[in-house]
Amino acid sequence: MADGKDTGSLAERVIADSRATMPPHLFDATMELYEQGRIEPRLIDGEYGWGLIDQGGKNG
């Protein structure tokens, strides 16, 4: 399990990647879901992305 520092660093990288690659309206909606605790940042097959909380998968 990653410690808090690693988790924070991953979140920062995923947010920066999302800001750079998503249209503004999609990034804003994604950040809203993240702030509500409905999604979490993930590293999936070497790519930054988002996953639903409690859905499991490669990071959960």
Rosetta blueprint (number, residue, H / E / L):
1 M L
2 A L
3 D L
4 G H
5 K H
6 D H
7 T H
8 G H
9 S H
10 L H
11 A H
12 E H
13 R H
14 V H
15 I H
16 A H
17 D H
18 S H
19 R H
20 A H
21 T H
22 M L
23 P L
24 P H
25 H H
26 L H
27 F H
28 D H
29 A H
30 T H
31 M H
32 E H
33 L H
34 Y H
35 E H
36 Q L
37 G L
38 R L
39 I E
40 E E
41 P E
42 R E
43 L E
44 I E
45 D L
46 G L
47 E E
48 Y E
49 G E
50 W E
51 G E
52 L E
53 I L
54 D L
55 Q L
56 G L
57 G L
58 K L
59 N L
60 G L
